[in-house]
Amino acid sequence: MKILSLDSSSVTASVAITENDKIISEKFINNGLTHSQTLMPLVEEALKESDTSIKDIDLFAVTNGPGSFTGVRIGISAVKGMADALNKPCFAVSTLEAIAEPLKNEDVIACAVMDARCNQVYTALFNMGNRLCEDKAVLIDELGVELKKFDKKVIFIGDGAEICYEKLHEVIVNCEIADESIRFVHASSIGRLAEDKIKNGESSIESSKLLPFYLRLPQAERELNNKNSLKKEI
């Protein structure tokens, strides 16, 4: 099964073509440009580099969140557009699970963390590829309390790794930051997860059913709700 995978849910963007757990082509960028500028050119580069026609893709996979609201929407919209035009199936992968995927063979607590600002992170914990909790948004101090319960090494991985390490390394003595080469989402991880999940019985979906997964309301919606609440009080 040939899979085209995309991620634009955080500060980086990545595209990969995988087949039978093998990386055929992968593109990764972390240059601060908006994903609407970079994502589709990365798709074109990956297809050209691997001499692959978009019509040869069997499945389109993408991270559906948590993460940047705009970034998640860009990735999902790109996949929906390609899959719908070709009448091909889609598969959604948690951004946090994709972040932790490089540590799936290590007997550690893989603490996937994305900076959610305001001293909060989006996080999920994994051990040997097994999920230990659901994706959630928590205060960094609350995450520290949870991690103290484990007697294994904790590895922070994701764009929130440095801030979590800085605030928690004195509390969580046996912890470290993942190497920068694997710290951010790589689309090949999405492809591997999608293929494994399908082999284990999970089903792909139609492009029309591909939706973002948000742990919090977008900022604009939160601000609107706050304004409406103030109006009611007045």
C-alpha positions as CSV (number, residue, x, y, z in Angstrom):
1,M,0.0,0.0,0.0
2,K,1.5,3.3,-1.1
3,I,0.7,6.1,1.4
4,L,1.1,9.8,1.0
5,S,1.3,11.4,4.5
6,L,1.2,15.1,5.5
7,D,1.7,17.1,8.7
8,S,1.3,20.8,9.2
9,S,-0.1,20.8,12.7
10,S,2.8,22.5,14.5
11,V,5.8,24.7,13.7
12,T,7.1,22.3,11.1
13,A,5.7,20.8,7.9
14,S,6.4,17.4,6.5
15,V,5.4,15.1,3.6
16,A,6.3,11.5,3.0
17,I,5.5,8.7,0.6
18,T,5.8,5.3,2.2
19,E,5.1,1.7,1.0
20,N,5.1,-1.4,3.1
21,D,6.8,0.4,6.0
22,K,9.6,1.7,3.7
23,I,10.2,5.4,3.2
24,I,10.2,6.2,-0.6
25,S,10.5,9.9,-0.2
26,E,10.3,12.4,2.7
27,K,10.4,16.2,2.9
28,F,10.7,18.2,6.1
29,I,10.8,21.9,6.6
30,N,11.2,24.2,9.7
31,N,11.7,27.7,8.2
32,G,8.9,29.7,9.8
33,L,6.9,30.1,6.6
34,T,3.2,29.5,6.7
35,H,2.1,26.0,5.8
36,S,-0.2,27.3,3.1
37,Q,2.9,28.4,1.3
38,T,5.0,25.3,1.9
39,L,2.8,22.2,2.1
40,M,1.8,21.6,-1.5
41,P,5.2,22.4,-2.9
42,L,6.5,19.7,-0.5
43,V,4.0,17.2,-1.9
44,E,5.1,18.0,-5.5
45,E,8.8,17.6,-4.5
46,A,8.1,14.2,-2.8
47,L,6.2,12.9,-5.8
48,K,8.8,14.1,-8.3
49,E,11.8,12.8,-6.3
50,S,10.2,9.3,-6.0
51,D,8.9,9.3,-9.6
52,T,5.5,8.7,-8.3
53,S,2.2,9.8,-9.9
54,I,-0.5,11.1,-7.5
55,K,-2.8,8.6,-9.1
56,D,-0.6,5.8,-7.7
57,I,-1.3,6.7,-4.1
58,D,-3.6,4.2,-2.4
59,L,-4.2,6.1,0.9
60,F,-3.8,9.7,2.1
61,A,-2.9,10.1,5.8
62,V,-2.7,13.2,7.9
63,T,-2.4,14.4,11.5
64,N,-5.8,15.8,12.6
65,G,-4.7,17.4,15.8
66,P,-4.2,18.6,18.4
67,G,-2.0,21.5,17.3
68,S,-2.2,24.8,15.6
69,F,-5.8,25.3,14.5
70,T,-4.8,26.9,11.2
71,G,-2.1,24.3,10.6
72,V,-4.4,21.4,11.2
73,R,-7.0,22.8,8.9
74,I,-4.5,23.3,6.1
75,G,-3.3,19.7,6.3
76,I,-6.7,18.3,6.4
77,S,-7.9,20.5,3.6
78,A,-5.0,19.4,1.4
79,V,-5.6,15.8,2.0
80,K,-9.4,16.1,1.5
81,G,-8.8,17.9,-1.8
82,M,-6.4,15.3,-3.2
83,A,-8.3,12.2,-1.9
84,D,-11.7,13.5,-3.1
85,A,-10.4,14.3,-6.6
86,L,-9.0,10.8,-6.9
87,N,-11.7,9.0,-4.9
88,K,-9.1,7.5,-2.6
89,P,-9.5,6.7,1.2
90,C,-8.0,8.8,4.0
91,F,-6.7,8.0,7.5
92,A,-6.3,10.4,10.5
93,V,-3.5,10.1,13.0
94,S,-3.2,11.9,16.3
95,T,-0.4,14.5,16.1
96,L,0.9,13.4,19.6
97,E,1.0,9.8,18.6
98,A,3.0,10.7,15.5
99,I,5.4,12.7,17.6
100,A,6.0,9.8,19.9
101,E,6.4,7.2,17.1
102,P,10.2,7.3,16.9
103,L,10.4,6.1,20.5
104,K,8.0,3.2,20.1
105,N,10.8,0.6,20.5
106,E,12.3,2.2,23.6
107,D,11.2,1.1,27.1
108,V,10.8,4.7,28.3
109,I,7.9,7.0,29.0
110,A,7.6,8.9,25.7
111,C,6.0,12.2,26.7
112,A,4.8,13.9,23.6
113,V,4.3,17.6,24.2
114,M,3.2,20.5,22.1
115,D,3.3,24.0,23.3
116,A,-0.3,25.2,23.9
117,R,0.9,28.6,25.4
118,C,-0.3,30.1,28.7
119,N,1.9,27.5,30.6
120,Q,-0.1,24.7,29.0
121,V,0.8,21.8,26.7
122,Y,-1.0,19.3,24.6
123,T,0.3,15.9,25.7
124,A,-0.1,12.2,25.7
125,L,2.1,9.4,27.2
126,F,3.3,6.3,25.5
127,N,5.5,3.3,26.4
128,M,6.8,0.9,23.7
129,G,4.2,2.3,21.4
130,N,1.4,1.7,23.8
131,R,-0.8,4.6,24.7
132,L,-0.9,5.3,28.4
133,C,-3.5,8.2,28.3
134,E,-5.7,10.1,26.0
135,D,-4.6,13.3,24.3
136,K,-5.2,16.2,26.6
137,A,-4.4,19.8,27.4
138,V,-2.8,20.3,30.8
139,L,-0.8,22.8,32.8
140,I,2.9,21.9,32.8
141,D,2.9,21.6,36.6
142,E,0.1,19.1,36.3
143,L,2.0,17.1,33.8
144,G,4.9,17.0,36.3
145,V,2.7,15.5,39.0
146,E,1.5,12.8,36.6
147,L,5.1,11.9,35.4
148,K,6.3,11.5,39.0
149,K,4.2,8.3,39.2
150,F,6.4,6.5,36.7
151,D,9.7,4.8,37.6
152,K,11.0,4.8,34.0
153,K,13.1,7.4,32.2
154,V,10.9,10.1,30.7
155,I,11.8,11.5,27.3
156,F,10.1,14.8,26.3
157,I,9.5,14.9,22.5
158,G,7.8,17.5,20.4
159,D,7.9,21.3,20.1
160,G,7.1,21.6,23.8
161,A,10.0,19.4,24.9
162,E,12.4,22.2,25.8
163,I,10.0,24.2,27.9
164,C,8.8,21.1,29.7
165,Y,12.4,20.0,30.5
166,E,13.3,23.5,31.7
167,K,10.3,23.5,34.1
168,L,10.3,19.9,35.2
169,H,13.8,18.5,35.2
170,E,14.3,19.2,38.9
171,V,11.0,17.5,39.7
172,I,11.5,14.6,37.2
173,V,15.1,13.7,37.9
174,N,15.3,10.9,35.3
175,C,14.2,12.8,32.2
176,E,15.8,14.1,29.0
177,I,14.9,15.8,25.7
178,A,14.7,13.7,22.5
179,D,17.4,14.4,19.9
180,E,16.4,17.2,17.6
181,S,16.6,14.9,14.6
182,I,13.4,13.1,15.9
183,R,11.9,15.7,18.1
184,F,9.4,17.1,15.6
185,V,6.7,15.3,13.5
186,H,8.0,13.5,10.5
187,A,5.4,12.4,8.0
188,S,6.9,9.0,7.6
189,S,5.8,8.3,11.2
190,I,2.2,9.1,10.1
191,G,2.5,6.6,7.2
192,R,3.9,3.9,9.4
193,L,1.2,4.4,12.1
194,A,-1.6,4.5,9.4
195,E,-0.3,1.3,7.8
196,D,0.0,-0.5,11.2
197,K,-3.4,0.5,12.3
198,I,-5.1,-0.6,9.1
199,K,-3.3,-4.0,9.4
200,N,-4.6,-4.3,12.9
201,G,-8.2,-3.8,11.8
202,E,-8.9,-0.1,11.8
203,S,-10.7,1.3,8.8
204,S,-9.8,4.1,6.5
205,I,-12.5,6.8,5.9
206,E,-13.9,8.8,3.1
207,S,-12.5,12.3,2.6
208,S,-15.8,13.8,3.6
209,K,-15.5,12.2,7.1
210,L,-12.0,13.6,7.7
211,L,-12.3,16.2,10.5
212,P,-9.9,18.1,12.8
213,F,-9.6,17.1,16.5
214,Y,-9.3,20.1,18.8
215,L,-8.7,19.9,22.5
216,R,-9.6,23.5,22.9
217,L,-11.8,26.0,21.1
218,P,-9.9,28.2,18.6
219,Q,-8.8,31.5,20.2
220,A,-11.3,33.6,18.1
221,E,-14.1,31.4,19.3
222,R,-13.0,31.6,22.9
223,E,-12.7,35.4,22.7
224,L,-16.2,35.6,21.2
225,N,-17.6,33.4,24.0
226,N,-16.0,35.6,26.6
227,K,-17.5,38.8,25.0
228,N,-20.9,37.2,24.9
229,S,-20.6,36.2,28.6
230,L,-19.6,39.8,29.5
231,K,-22.6,41.1,27.6
232,K,-24.9,38.7,29.5
233,E,-23.5,39.9,32.9
234,I,-24.0,43.5,31.9
